[in-house]
Amino acid sequence: MKCLLFFLCLVLLAGSEATAQTTVPIDPRNITIARDSFGVPHIFAPTDPEVAYGLAWAQAEDDFGTLQLVTLLAKGRLGDALGKKGAAADYTMSLLRCRQLVEDQWNTLSPDFIALMSGYVQGLNAYARTHPKEVKYKKAFPLTQQEYLAGVVFSISIFCDVGTVLPQILGGKVATIPGFSSGAAGDGRGPQGSNAFAFHPSRTTTGEAYLAINAHQPLEGPTAFYEAHVHSDQGWNMLGGVFPGGCLIFHGTNENLGWAHTVNYQDKVDVFQLQMNPANNNQYRFDGQWLDLEVRTVRLHVKGILEPLRRHNKDKERSFRLADPRQYGL
């Protein structure tokens, strides 16, 4: 798996309208965080949102510094902490319209998931509010549910290889269609991947089924797995790994099954070369018509620079212009 400054939470989104902040009542007195001899938190509460609140609190106790980078990314303010490198991520997040996607499709989300997410976000904000001396970046909090989910959408894009494809496009390394422009393919990356092995009881000496989860992740940072056990009276009971900022167990086990994620070379992203109008470089061809590129100004906050930088995005629908003369869309 990739080691990038992003977190992943698997959420399926698909079309609708406006957003509304949903605040689920949380009583921290209902939440128990019990740590075993390895320091792994086991979180118990009556409801799923309260368990999610406890998961956020436990993560913050263990690695609040990383969580602050995660929240800054979700807000499009990573440049405040990481300078130019963070601003590049902020620009890409705007380019992919992550926040707009959340706003447009919020009403398609399950009320149960929104309630769980609300609990998690409340837990992060509560920890920051009660531990002000640990807050390194003032712009990181409070975090809204929409900001949180925009960060999720961005992370899913990165894990679908956008983080690899965009640098290739910007660097002119994507092969182009003859007659449009020129370029070369190849990203110079070596093999990447991870492993998961399932063993049937007939193949083990104990007669038990085994699932070996071997995701190739770093030992620390935003993509290091954080082990936790969550258990609510509503039926949520999972033990496994989650990235900092993740409100759900990504891979692990419950009382009925186990699951894991691995990375291979399946086709996860498509790159389209746009045909630009030779008479108007701000238009591209779509379904036989020349459509105008939409120009948006992105404010980038960069550590060490007092005034926010401004940069233009040119995009339309799901296409966007990145560099001349090579025009591409994802």
C-alpha positions in Angstrom: 0.0 0.0 0.0 1.0 3.6 -0.5 2.7 5.6 2.2 1.1 9.1 1.7 -0.1 11.9 4.0 -3.6 10.8 3.7 -6.1 8.7 5.7 -8.7 6.3 4.4 -12.2 5.6 5.4 -14.3 3.5 3.0 -17.5 5.4 2.2 -19.6 5.0 -1.0 -21.1 8.3 -2.4 -23.6 8.7 -5.2 -25.6 11.8 -6.1 -28.0 14.3 -4.4 -28.3 17.8 -2.9 -27.7 20.0 0.2 -25.8 19.3 3.4 -26.8 19.7 7.0 -24.6 19.4 10.1 -26.0 16.6 12.2 -25.1 16.7 15.9 -25.8 13.4 17.8 -26.1 13.8 21.6 -23.0 12.2 23.2 -22.6 11.6 26.9 -18.9 10.9 27.5 -19.8 9.3 30.9 -21.3 6.4 28.9 -18.0 5.6 27.2 -15.3 3.2 28.6 -11.8 3.0 27.1 -10.0 0.0 28.5 -6.4 -0.6 27.4 -4.9 -4.1 27.4 -1.3 -4.9 28.3 -0.2 -3.8 24.8 -1.9 -0.5 25.1 -4.6 -1.4 22.5 -7.8 0.5 23.3 -11.1 -1.5 23.8 -13.9 1.0 23.6 -17.4 0.2 25.0 -20.5 2.4 24.9 -24.3 2.0 24.4 -24.4 3.5 20.9 -22.3 3.5 17.8 -21.8 7.3 17.8 -20.5 7.1 21.4 -18.1 4.3 20.5 -16.9 6.4 17.6 -16.4 9.3 20.0 -14.3 7.1 22.2 -12.3 5.9 19.2 -11.4 9.4 18.3 -10.5 10.2 21.9 -8.2 7.2 22.1 -6.5 8.0 18.9 -5.9 11.6 20.0 -4.4 10.3 23.3 -1.9 8.2 21.4 -1.0 10.4 18.3 -2.6 13.8 18.4 0.1 15.3 16.3 -0.7 13.1 13.3 -4.4 13.7 13.7 -3.9 17.4 13.5 -2.2 17.0 10.1 -5.2 14.8 9.0 -7.7 17.6 10.1 -5.7 20.3 8.3 -5.7 18.2 5.1 -9.5 17.8 5.4 -9.8 21.6 5.8 -7.5 22.3 2.8 -5.0 23.9 5.2 -2.1 21.4 5.2 0.1 24.2 3.8 -0.2 25.9 7.3 1.9 23.0 8.7 4.0 21.6 5.8 4.6 24.7 3.7 4.8 24.2 -0.1 4.4 20.4 0.2 1.2 20.8 2.1 -0.1 23.5 -0.2 0.3 21.1 -3.2 -2.1 18.7 -1.4 -4.5 21.5 -0.7 -4.5 22.6 -4.3 -5.1 19.0 -5.5 -8.0 18.7 -3.1 -9.6 21.7 -4.6 -8.8 20.5 -8.1 -10.7 17.3 -7.4 -13.7 19.2 -6.0 -13.8 17.0 -2.9 -15.8 19.5 -0.8 -18.2 20.1 -3.7 -18.8 16.4 -4.1 -19.6 16.1 -0.4 -22.1 19.0 -0.6 -23.8 17.6 -3.6 -24.1 14.1 -2.4 -24.5 14.4 1.4 -28.2 13.4 1.4 -27.3 10.0 -0.1 -25.5 9.0 3.0 -27.0 6.6 5.5 -28.3 8.4 8.6 -26.6 5.7 10.7 -23.3 6.5 9.1 -23.7 10.3 9.5 -24.6 9.7 13.2 -21.4 7.5 13.7 -19.3 10.1 11.9 -20.8 12.9 14.0 -19.7 11.0 17.1 -16.2 10.7 15.8 -15.9 14.3 14.8 -17.3 15.4 18.2 -14.6 13.2 19.9 -11.8 14.9 18.0 -13.1 18.4 18.7 -13.7 17.6 22.4 -10.2 16.4 22.8 -8.7 19.5 21.2 -11.0 21.7 23.3 -9.9 20.1 26.6 -6.2 19.8 25.7 -5.4 23.3 24.2 -1.7 23.0 25.0 -1.4 20.0 22.7 -2.9 21.8 19.7 0.0 22.7 17.5 -2.1 24.2 14.6 -4.9 26.5 15.6 -6.6 26.2 12.3 -7.0 22.4 12.7 -10.1 22.7 15.0 -13.0 22.7 15.2 -13.5 20.2 12.4 -16.9 19.9 10.7 -18.5 16.7 9.4 -18.4 18.0 5.8 -14.7 18.8 6.1 -14.0 15.4 7.6 -15.8 13.7 4.7 -14.1 15.9 2.1 -10.8 14.5 3.4 -12.2 11.0 3.1 -13.1 11.6 -0.6 -9.6 13.0 -1.2 -8.0 10.0 0.4 -10.1 7.6 -1.7 -8.9 9.4 -4.8 -5.3 9.0 -3.7 -5.7 5.3 -3.0 -7.2 5.0 -6.5 -3.9 6.2 -7.8 -4.7 9.8 -8.5 -1.6 10.6 -6.4 0.5 8.8 -9.0 -1.2 9.9 -12.1 -1.3 13.7 -11.4 2.5 14.0 -11.1 2.9 12.1 -14.3 0.5 14.4 -16.1 2.1 17.6 -14.6 5.6 16.2 -15.5 4.6 15.4 -19.1 5.2 11.7 -18.6 1.8 10.5 -19.9 1.8 9.3 -23.5 -0.4 11.4 -25.6 -2.5 10.8 -28.7 -0.7 11.6 -32.0 -1.8 14.9 -33.3 -2.7 16.3 -29.9 0.6 16.7 -28.2 3.7 14.6 -27.3 5.0 12.9 -24.1 6.5 9.8 -22.6 5.0 7.2 -20.3 6.4 5.6 -17.2 6.5 6.6 -13.5 9.7 4.9 -12.4 8.1 3.1 -9.5 9.1 -0.3 -8.3 6.7 -3.1 -7.4 4.3 -2.2 -4.6 1.7 -4.4 -2.8 0.6 -6.1 0.4 -0.5 -9.5 1.4 -3.5 -11.3 3.0 -3.6 -15.1 3.5 -6.7 -17.1 4.5 -6.3 -20.7 5.8 -9.1 -23.2 5.9 -9.4 -25.2 9.2 -8.4 -28.4 7.3 -5.0 -26.8 6.6 -4.1 -25.8 10.2 -2.8 -27.9 13.0 -5.4 -26.5 15.5 -8.3 -27.0 13.2 -9.1 -23.3 13.3 -9.5 -20.9 10.4 -6.7 -18.2 10.2 -6.6 -14.9 8.4 -3.1 -13.3 8.2 -3.3 -9.6 7.4 0.0 -8.2 6.2 -0.6 -4.7 4.8 2.7 -3.1 4.0 2.4 0.1 6.0 4.9 2.3 7.9 5.3 2.1 11.7 4.2 5.7 12.3 2.5 8.6 10.5 -0.9 9.1 8.8 -0.9 5.7 7.1 0.3 3.6 9.9 -2.3 1.2 11.2 -3.8 2.0 14.7 -5.2 -1.1 16.4 -8.4 -0.8 18.3 -11.5 -2.7 19.4 -14.9 -1.1 19.3 -18.1 -2.5 20.8 -21.5 -0.9 21.2 -24.8 -2.2 22.5 -26.3 -1.6 19.1 -24.3 -4.5 17.7 -21.1 -2.9 16.4 -18.2 -5.2 17.4 -14.9 -5.0 15.5 -11.2 -5.6 16.3 -8.6 -4.5 13.8 -6.6 -1.7 12.2 -7.6 1.9 11.3 -5.6 4.9 10.0 -5.4 8.0 12.1 -8.6 9.9 11.4 -10.5 6.8 10.4 -13.9 6.4 12.1 -14.3 2.7 11.1 -12.2 -0.4 11.3 -10.6 -0.8 7.9 -9.6 -4.5 8.2 -9.8 -6.9 11.0 -12.4 -9.2 12.5 -15.7 -9.5 14.3 -17.5 -12.5 15.9 -18.5 -13.8 12.5 -15.8 -13.1 9.9 -12.5 -11.4 9.1 -11.5 -9.2 6.2 -8.5 -7.5 4.8 -7.4 -5.1 2.0 -4.5 -5.5 -0.4 -3.1 -3.5 -3.3 -2.3 -4.8 -6.7 -2.3 -3.5 -10.3 -6.0 -3.4 -11.1 -7.2 -0.5 -13.3 -8.4 2.1 -10.7 -8.2 5.4 -12.7 -8.7 6.5 -16.2 -6.9 9.4 -17.9 -8.6 11.2 -20.8 -6.8 13.5 -23.1 -8.9 16.5 -24.0 -9.2 18.0 -27.4 -8.7 21.7 -27.0 -10.2 24.3 -29.4 -7.4 25.6 -31.6 -9.3 28.9 -31.9 -9.9 29.2 -28.1 -7.5 27.5 -25.6 -10.2 27.8 -22.9 -12.5 25.4 -24.6 -12.5 21.6 -25.0 -14.5 19.2 -27.2 -17.2 17.1 -25.6 -20.0 15.2 -27.4 -19.3 17.3 -30.6 -19.5 20.6 -28.8 -16.9 23.1 -27.6 -17.4 23.6 -23.8 -15.9 26.4 -21.8 -13.5 25.6 -19.0 -14.6 26.9 -15.7 -12.0 29.1 -13.9 -11.9 29.0 -10.1 -9.4 30.8 -7.8 -7.9 28.6 -5.0 -6.6 30.3 -1.9 -3.5 28.4 -0.6 -2.2 29.0 2.9 1.5 28.3 3.1 3.6 28.2 6.2 6.0 31.1 6.3 4.0 33.3 3.9 1.8 35.8 5.5 -0.6 36.4 2.6 -2.5 33.4 1.1 -1.4 32.5 -2.4 -3.9 32.4 -5.2 -3.9 29.9 -8.0 -6.4 29.2 -10.8 -8.1 25.9 -11.5 -9.6 25.5 -15.0 -12.2 22.7 -15.1 -15.5 21.6 -16.4 -17.6 18.7 -15.4 -15.0 16.0 -14.4 -12.3 17.4 -16.7 -9.7 20.0 -15.8 -6.8 21.7 -17.6 -3.5 21.1 -16.0 -0.7 22.2 -18.3 -0.3 23.5 -21.9 -0.2 22.0 -24.5 -1.1 18.7 -22.8 -4.8 18.7 -21.7 -6.1 15.8 -19.6 -9.1 14.8 -17.5 -9.6 12.2 -14.8 
